[in-house]
Amino acid sequence: MIKAILLCMTCFASREVMAYQATGHASWYGPGFEGRKTASGERFSRHAFTAAHKSLPLHSYVRVTNLANNESVVVKINDRGPLSRRRVIDLSQAAARAIGIHGVGKVEITALD
């Protein structure tokens, strides 16, 4: 019985992540955090395609689309943040540059399975 409940809870959590979509502002972080441990335990690299999100599961993947130019990138969530309430995600420097964000930009985030 307990195994069935845990399995059901796992399925529900996976569906919740797969259905996640949000629109808001993104920024980037880079040189000042290079080499520091992220919430996932990995070392931060501004050259990797990673991001910080407040609630999505660590090691999950999301597509981030810059709404100004429709460019998108897939990033791995490996850290917690952003600290600002005005932003929904912080991208690594490489990910932000790949979609044309050089400061703060409006983005759409879609979780991938």
N, C-alpha and C positions, 0 to 999 in steps of 0.2 A: 504494500500500500504506500509506504513512504517513497519507494523508488518511483512509483507512478506519479506521485505528487511532484517530486523533484523534476522528473522528466517533463511534466506538464508546465511547470514554472520555467524551465529552460526554454521550451518552445515558445511560450508567451514572451519571454524576454527577447528572443531572437526576432520574433515578428515585430515587436515594438521598435527595435533598432532598424530593421529593414524598412519600416514605414516612416522613419524620421526624415523630416524636411523642414528647413527653416530659412528665413531670409533676414539679413541684418548686415552689420558692418564687420569687416575683417581688417586686421592689421598684421604686421609681421614682427618677428623678433629674430635676432641674429648674433652678431659678434660678441655682445656682452654675455651671452649664455653658452657660447661654444664650449663643449666638453663637460658641462654640468650634467648631473643626473636628472632625468625627467621623472615624472610620476611613475612611469612604467619600469624604471630602473635602467633604461638605455641612456647612453651619453647623447646629449643634444649635438646635432650637426646642422648648421645653417644651410648646408649643401644638400641635405636629405629632404625628401618630400614628406614632411610630417607637420602635425598641427597640435594645438592645445584646445581642448573643449571642456566645458564645465561638467557635463553629465554623460556624454557618449562613452561606451566601454573602451577602455584602453585596448590597443591592438586592433580596433575596428577601422574600417576604411570608409571614407566619404569622398564624394565628388564635390568640389568647390568651383562654382561658376561666377566669374566676374560679370555682373550685370551691365557694366558700362561697355564691354566689348564682346561678351558672350564666350570668352576663352575659359576653358575649364582644366582642372588638374585633379588627380586622385591623390589623396594624402592619407597617411596612417596617423590615427590619434594615439599619441604616446605621452601626452602631458596634460595637466590640468590648467585651466585658464580660459579666457583672458581674465585679468583682474578688473578691468573696466566693465561696468554694467552696459556701456554703450556698444560693446562689441560681442559678437556671438562666437568668434573663433580667432585664434592667433595662428598664423601660418609661419612656417620656416621662411627664411629669406628667399631660398631657391623656389619654393612653391609660389610665394607672392609674386616674384619676378616673372615666373612662367605664365602667369595670367594677367600681368600688367598692373599689379598693385605696388605702388612705390611708397605709399603712406597708409592711408585708410581707404577702403573701397567697399561698395555695397555688393554683397554676394548672396548666392543661393547655395545651401548645403543640402546634399542628399546622401543618406546612408546607403552603402552598398552591402550586399550579402556575401 
